[in-house]
């Protein structure tokens, strides 16, 4: 422990000498903290004789200092915590190179270059640390069966209206967790790669569920997330296969080696990959890569076999039931209008690929389940305005309006998209309009003082599809 402390303070002292501005940064940081505390105290104890302009100036200054401290605080604290490790780490890495523990001359030169930058500028410690830390990084570690099963109890809390899908997904995860534990018990390797396929309409909880699954599979290590936006199926120069897996690009002058992040992750022992919106770029060739990984525990790229035993790949897709059951490409019916409105897609996969998938179907949500989602999003709005910094305003959403909004979202058949793109902006708009009207009428009274005995209630007119806002006394019978 004392050695670590010595490295920390030793590295800090060295970098202070290299870059004296660091000392000034820390002094300014402490001044900002003190000033921010005083301003917040002034806002909370705001007196009637003070003017509205003063409150606005204090609030603006408070926001400026908060942003300054959040950015500067993270920078300074992270900087002071890792600089010693960065310095010593670079030296240790050079020592490792010199005794032949790392054989690449190119890596050796890069280390010399990085430590040289550190010596001359004192500003590249983050880059150095990331580079050096990659050699000391702990390998991925799977979660124990006991911890995983305990985590499963609450893993999917907050995913509404998908009871059947979550039950099925939970059963698959128990099977995967138990199989991994049996492998440790018997000592017999299971080469199979697990392919979990979450499909159904858009914006109904698939991605949220996918992002939580690694919590029961890994106790340590990174998850690789590949989005459809990372792949361009219309690229005429590179196929989807090349974009995902190829190592190099041939140019007119030379071969430029480009290591694909997915391949590097797998080669470094990565255990969980999430592929978002697979239906947007998949094709039979890519399906075959994953089918081979599932069956044999390795993939072959440019003649090189890459071991992927124990890997779990989680796909999300907007495909419909026909797509997942398999169909005859020559005699398939087109998607109907409702499916297209739901964001459904239909993709042809080989039967051999479909057979190995752990398929979990997500359904469209109903008003019953949209209601708690709307309430959860509204709670975020309410908390924001309730803060003294933002006015200390109590804002309520009429109960009947919540029911009407949930029914309207269900009829739109677009998942939670209307909540993000229509309901939340609509509510914020009527609040801001109301506050503007109030400010124009105020004399010396502050917004905080004005709302000391008042509540704002949001109402929804289903006939005109418009939001309104009512001002009521706090002692009215309103659920807050």
C-alpha positions in Angstrom: 0.0 0.0 0.0 2.8 2.4 0.9 4.4 1.7 -2.5 1.2 2.7 -4.3 1.0 5.9 -2.3 4.6 6.6 -3.1 4.0 6.1 -6.8 0.9 8.4 -6.7 2.6 11.3 -5.0 5.9 10.8 -6.8 4.2 10.9 -10.2 2.2 13.9 -9.1 5.3 15.8 -8.1 7.1 15.0 -11.3 4.2 16.2 -13.5 3.8 19.4 -11.3 7.4 20.2 -12.3 6.8 19.4 -15.9 3.5 21.4 -16.1 3.3 24.1 -13.4 -0.2 25.0 -14.7 -1.5 22.0 -12.9 -0.9 23.7 -9.5 -2.9 26.8 -10.7 -5.7 24.5 -11.9 -6.0 22.9 -8.5 -6.1 26.3 -6.7 -8.8 27.6 -9.1 -10.7 24.4 -8.5 -10.8 25.0 -4.8 -11.8 28.7 -5.3 -14.7 27.6 -7.6 -15.9 25.2 -4.9 -16.0 27.8 -2.3 -17.8 30.4 -4.5 -20.4 27.8 -5.6 -21.2 26.9 -2.0 -21.8 30.6 -1.2 -23.9 31.1 -4.3 -26.1 28.1 -3.5 -26.6 29.3 0.1 -27.6 32.8 -1.3 -30.2 31.2 -3.6 -31.7 29.1 -0.9 -31.9 32.0 1.5 -33.1 34.5 -1.1 -34.6 37.6 0.5 -37.6 39.5 -0.8 -35.8 42.7 -1.0 -33.4 41.2 -3.5 -34.4 41.8 -7.1 -35.3 39.2 -9.7 -32.3 40.2 -11.8 -30.0 39.3 -8.9 -31.5 35.9 -8.6 -31.1 35.3 -12.4 -27.5 36.4 -12.2 -26.8 34.1 -9.2 -28.5 31.2 -11.0 -26.5 31.7 -14.2 -23.3 31.9 -12.2 -24.3 28.8 -10.3 -24.8 26.9 -13.5 -21.5 28.1 -14.9 -19.6 27.1 -11.8 -21.3 23.7 -11.7 -20.3 22.9 -15.3 -16.8 24.2 -14.6 -16.4 22.0 -11.5 -18.0 18.9 -13.2 -15.5 19.1 -16.1 -12.6 20.4 -14.2 -13.3 18.2 -11.2 -13.3 15.0 -13.2 -10.2 16.1 -15.1 -8.3 17.0 -12.0 -9.2 14.1 -9.8 -8.7 11.5 -12.5 -5.4 13.2 -13.5 -4.0 13.2 -10.0 -5.1 9.7 -9.3 -3.5 8.0 -12.3 -0.5 10.1 -13.1 1.9 8.2 -10.8 0.7 4.9 -12.3 1.1 6.4 -15.8 4.7 7.4 -15.1 5.7 4.2 -13.4 3.6 2.1 -15.8 5.5 3.5 -18.8 8.8 2.8 -17.2 7.8 -0.8 -16.2 6.6 -1.4 -19.7 9.9 -0.3 -21.1 11.6 -2.6 -18.7 9.4 -5.4 -19.8 10.4 -4.6 -23.4 14.1 -4.5 -22.6 14.1 -8.0 -21.1 12.2 -9.5 -24.0 8.8 -10.0 -22.3 7.2 -8.1 -25.1 8.8 -8.9 -28.4 7.3 -6.4 -30.8 9.8 -3.7 -31.7 6.9 -1.5 -32.9 5.3 -1.5 -29.5 8.7 -0.8 -27.9 9.1 2.3 -30.0 5.6 3.5 -29.2 6.4 3.2 -25.5 9.5 5.3 -25.9 7.5 7.9 -27.9 4.8 8.1 -25.2 7.2 8.5 -22.3 9.1 11.1 -24.3 5.8 13.0 -24.8 5.2 12.8 -21.1 8.6 14.2 -20.3 8.3 17.1 -22.7 4.6 18.2 -22.5 3.1 16.6 -19.4 -0.3 16.7 -21.1 -0.6 13.2 -22.6 -0.9 11.2 -19.4 -4.4 9.8 -20.2 -3.2 8.5 -23.6 -0.1 7.0 -22.0 -2.1 5.5 -19.1 -4.6 3.8 -21.5 -1.8 2.4 -23.6 0.2 1.1 -20.6 -2.8 -0.2 -18.7 -3.8 -2.4 -21.7 -0.8 -4.6 -20.8 -1.9 -4.9 -17.1 -5.6 -5.2 -17.7 -7.4 -8.1 -16.0 -8.9 -10.7 -18.3 -12.7 -11.0 -18.6 -14.2 -13.0 -15.7 -17.6 -14.8 -15.8 -19.9 -14.3 -12.9 -20.3 -17.2 -10.4 -23.5 -19.2 -10.7 -24.7 -18.1 -7.2 -24.2 -14.4 -7.9 -25.7 -14.6 -11.3 -28.9 -16.3 -10.1 -29.3 -13.8 -7.4 -28.8 -10.9 -9.8 -31.5 -12.4 -12.1 -34.2 -11.8 -9.5 -34.2 -8.0 -10.2 -32.3 -7.8 -13.5 -35.3 -6.8 -15.7 -37.1 -4.6 -13.3 -38.6 -1.6 -15.1 -39.1 -3.4 -18.4 -42.9 -3.2 -18.6 -45.4 -5.3 -20.5 -43.0 -8.0 -21.6 -43.8 -10.7 -19.0 -43.7 -13.6 -21.4 -40.5 -12.5 -23.1 -38.7 -11.8 -19.8 -39.8 -15.2 -18.4 -38.4 -16.9 -21.5 -35.2 -14.9 -21.5 -34.7 -15.6 -17.8 -35.0 -19.3 -18.5 -32.4 -19.2 -21.3 -30.0 -17.3 -19.0 -30.4 -19.8 -16.2 -29.6 -22.5 -18.8 -26.5 -20.7 -20.0 -25.3 -19.9 -16.5 -25.8 -23.5 -15.4 -24.1 -24.9 -18.5 -21.0 -22.8 -17.9 -20.9 -23.9 -14.2 -21.2 -27.6 -15.3 -18.2 -27.1 -17.7 -16.1 -25.9 -14.7 -17.3 -28.9 -12.7 -16.6 -31.6 -15.3 -13.6 -30.0 -16.9 -15.0 -30.8 -20.3 -15.0 -27.7 -22.6 -18.2 -26.8 -24.3 -17.3 -25.0 -27.5 -20.8 -23.7 -28.2 -21.4 -20.0 -28.5 -24.8 -18.8 -27.2 -26.8 -16.7 -29.6 -29.7 -14.8 -27.9 -32.0 -13.2 -30.4 -34.5 -10.6 -29.1 -37.0 -9.7 -31.9 -40.2 -7.7 -32.2 -41.6 -4.2 -32.8 -39.3 -1.2 -32.3 -39.1 0.7 -29.0 -40.7 -2.0 -26.7 -37.7 -2.9 -24.5 -35.4 -5.1 -26.5 -32.3 -2.9 -26.3 -32.9 -2.2 -22.6 -33.1 -6.0 -21.9 -30.0 -6.7 -24.1 -27.9 -4.1 -22.2 -28.8 -5.7 -18.9 -28.0 -9.3 -19.8 -24.2 -8.9 -19.3 -24.8 -8.1 -15.7 -25.4 -11.8 -15.0 -22.7 -13.1 -17.4 -19.7 -11.0 -16.3 -18.3 -10.0 -13.0 -15.4 -8.3 -14.7 -14.6 -7.3 -18.3 -15.9 -5.2 -21.1 -18.9 -5.7 -23.3 -18.6 -5.1 -27.1 -21.6 -3.2 -28.5 -22.1 -3.1 -32.3 -24.8 -0.8 -33.6 -26.3 -0.8 -37.1 -24.9 2.7 -37.5 -21.4 1.2 -37.3 -22.0 -0.8 -40.5 -22.9 0.6 -43.9 -24.6 -2.2 -46.1 -24.6 0.2 -49.0 -20.8 0.7 -49.1 -19.7 -0.4 -52.6 -16.1 -0.6 -51.6 -16.4 -2.8 -48.5 -18.9 -5.5 -47.9 -20.5 -5.9 -44.6 -18.3 -8.9 -44.0 -15.2 -6.8 -44.6 -16.4 -4.0 -42.4 -16.9 -6.4 -39.5 -14.1 -8.9 -39.9 -11.5 -8.0 -42.5 -8.0 -7.1 -41.3 -6.7 -5.0 -44.2 -7.6 -2.6 -47.0 -5.8 -2.8 -50.3 -4.9 0.6 -51.7 -3.1 1.6 -54.9 0.1 2.4 -53.0 0.2 -0.1 -50.2 -1.7 -2.4 -47.9 -3.1 -0.4 -44.9 -3.6 -2.7 -42.0 -6.9 -1.9 -40.1 -7.7 -4.0 -37.1 -11.4 -4.4 -36.8 -12.5 -3.6 -33.2 -14.8 -6.7 -33.0 -12.0 -9.1 -34.0 -9.6 -7.5 -31.5 -12.2 -7.8 -28.8 -12.7 -11.5 -29.6 -9.0 -12.2 -29.8 -8.5 -10.6 -26.4 -10.9 -13.1 -24.8 -14.1 -11.0 -24.9 -17.1 -12.8 -23.6 -20.2 -10.8 -24.5 -21.1 -9.0 -27.7 -24.3 -7.1 -28.3 -25.4 -6.5 -31.9 -28.1 -3.8 -32.2 -30.6 -3.9 -35.1 -29.0 -6.9 -36.7 -31.8 -7.0 -39.3 -30.5 -3.7 -40.8 -27.3 -5.3 -42.2 -27.4 -9.1 -41.8 -27.0 -11.4 -44.8 -26.5 -15.2 -45.2 -22.7 -14.9 -45.1 -22.7 -13.1 -41.8 -25.3 -15.6 -40.4 -22.9 -18.4 -41.4 -20.0 -16.8 -39.4 -22.1 -16.8 -36.3 -23.5 -20.3 -37.0 -19.9 -21.6 -37.3 -19.0 -19.9 -34.0 -21.9 -21.5 -32.3 -21.2 -25.0 -33.6 -17.4 -25.1 -33.3 -16.3 -22.4 -30.9 -14.1 -20.5 -33.3 -14.4 -18.3 -36.4 -12.0 -18.2 -39.3 -11.0 -14.8 -40.6 -8.4 -14.4 -43.4 -7.2 -17.9 -42.7 -6.8 -17.3 -39.0 -8.8 -19.3 -36.4 -10.0 -17.2 -33.5 -11.2 -19.0 -30.4 -14.5 -17.8 -29.2 -15.5 -20.5 -26.8 -17.8 -19.3 -24.0 -18.9 -16.3 -26.0 -22.5 -15.0 -25.8 -23.8 -12.9 -28.6 -27.0 -10.9 -28.0 -28.9 -9.7 -31.1 -31.8 -7.2 -31.3 -33.9 -7.1 -34.3 -37.3 -5.7 -35.5 -38.1 -8.8 -37.5 -41.6 -10.3 -37.5 -42.7 -13.8 -36.7 -42.6 -15.0 -40.4 -38.9 -13.9 -40.5 -38.1 -15.9 -37.4 -40.0 -19.0 -38.5 -38.3 -19.0 -41.9 -40.0 -18.6 -45.3 -39.7 -19.4 -49.0 -38.0 -16.4 -50.6 -39.9 -16.9 -53.8 -43.4 -17.2 -52.3 -43.5 -14.9 -49.3 -46.1 -12.2 -48.7 -45.1 -8.6 -48.2 -45.3 -6.9 -44.8 -48.8 -5.4 -44.2 -49.3 -1.8 -43.3 -49.6 -2.5 -39.6 -46.2 -4.3 -39.5 -44.6 -1.5 -41.4 -46.1 1.0 -38.9 -44.7 -1.0 -36.0 -41.3 -0.8 -37.6 -41.2 -4.5 -38.4 -38.8 -6.0 -40.9 -38.6 -9.3 -42.7 -35.2 -10.9 -43.5 -34.4 -14.2 -45.0 -32.1 -16.4 -42.9 -31.0 -20.0 -43.6 -32.9 -22.6 -41.7 -29.7 -23.8 -40.1 -29.1 -20.4 -38.6 -32.6 -20.0 -37.3 -32.5 -23.4 -35.6 -29.6 -22.5 -33.3 -31.0 -19.2 -32.1 -32.4 -18.7 -28.6 -35.3 -16.6 -29.9 -37.3 -14.3 -27.6 -40.3 -12.5 -29.0 -41.1 -9.0 -27.6 -44.7 -7.9 -28.1 -46.4 -4.5 -28.6 -47.2 -2.7 -25.4 -50.7 -1.8 -24.2 -51.9 1.3 -22.4 -51.6 -0.5 -19.1 -47.8 -0.7 -19.5 -47.3 2.7 -21.2 -48.8 4.4 -18.1 -45.9 3.6 -15.7 -43.4 4.5 -18.5 -45.1 7.9 -18.9 -45.1 8.4 -15.1 -41.4 7.6 -14.9 -40.5 10.1 -17.6 -42.7 12.7 -16.0 -41.0 12.2 -12.6 -37.8 13.3 -14.2 -39.4 16.5 -15.4 -41.0 17.1 -12.0 -37.7 16.5 -10.1 -36.0 19.0 -12.4 -38.5 21.9 -11.7 -38.8 21.1 -8.0 -35.1 22.0 -7.5 -34.7 25.4 -5.9 -32.2 26.2 -8.6 -34.9 25.8 -11.3 -37.6 27.6 -9.4 -38.7 25.1 -6.7 -42.0 24.5 -8.6 -44.3 21.6 -7.8 -45.7 20.2 -11.0 -48.3 17.5 -11.2 -49.8 15.5 -14.1 -53.5 15.0 -13.8 -54.4 11.3 -13.3 -57.0 11.2 -16.0 -54.5 12.8 -18.4 -52.0 9.9 -17.7 -54.7 7.4 -18.7 -55.6 9.3 -21.9 -51.9 9.7 -22.9 -51.3 5.9 -22.4 -54.2 5.1 -24.6 -53.1 7.5 -27.3 -49.6 6.0 -27.3 -51.0 2.5 -27.7 -53.1 3.6 -30.7 -50.1 5.1 -32.3 -48.4 1.7 -32.4 -44.9 3.1 -32.4 -43.6 1.8 -29.1 -42.3 4.4 -26.7 -41.3 6.8 -29.5 -44.3 9.1 -29.0 -43.4 9.5 -25.3 -39.9 10.8 -26.2 -40.9 12.7 -29.3 -44.3 14.1 -28.5 -45.4 13.9 -24.8 -42.2 15.0 -23.0 -41.5 18.0 -25.4 -45.2 19.0 -25.2 -45.2 19.1 -21.4 -41.9 21.0 -21.3 -43.3 23.5 -23.8 -46.4 24.4 -21.8 -44.3 24.7 -18.6 -41.9 27.1 -20.2 -44.7 29.1 -21.8 -46.4 29.5 -18.4 -43.2 30.5 -16.7 -42.5 33.2 -19.3 -46.0 34.6 -18.7 -45.5 34.6 -14.9 -42.0 36.3 -15.2 -43.5 39.1 -17.3 -46.1 39.8 -14.6 -43.7 39.7 -11.6 -42.3 42.8 -10.1 -39.7 42.2 -7.4 -41.0 38.7 -6.5 -38.8 35.8 -7.5 -40.1 32.6 -9.2 -39.2 30.7 -6.0 -41.3 33.0 -3.9 -44.2 33.0 -6.4 -44.5 29.2 -6.2 -44.2 28.9 -2.4 -48.0 28.4 -2.2 -48.8 27.3 -5.7 -48.8 24.1 -7.8 -48.8 23.7 -11.6 -51.0 20.9 -13.0 -50.5 19.5 -16.5 -53.7 18.4 -18.3 -54.2 16.7 -21.7 -57.1 17.4 -24.0 -57.5 14.1 -25.9 -60.0 15.6 -28.4 -57.6 18.4 -29.6 -54.4 16.4 -28.7 -53.1 19.4 -26.8 -51.5 20.0 -23.4 -52.7 22.7 -21.0 -51.6 23.9 -17.6 -53.5 25.0 -14.6 -52.3 27.0 -11.6 -53.6 25.8 -8.2 -53.0 26.4 -4.5 -50.7 23.8 -2.9 -53.4 22.9 -0.3 -55.7 21.7 -3.1 -56.3 17.9 -3.3 -53.8 17.2 -5.9 -51.5 14.2 -5.9 -47.9 15.4 -5.8 
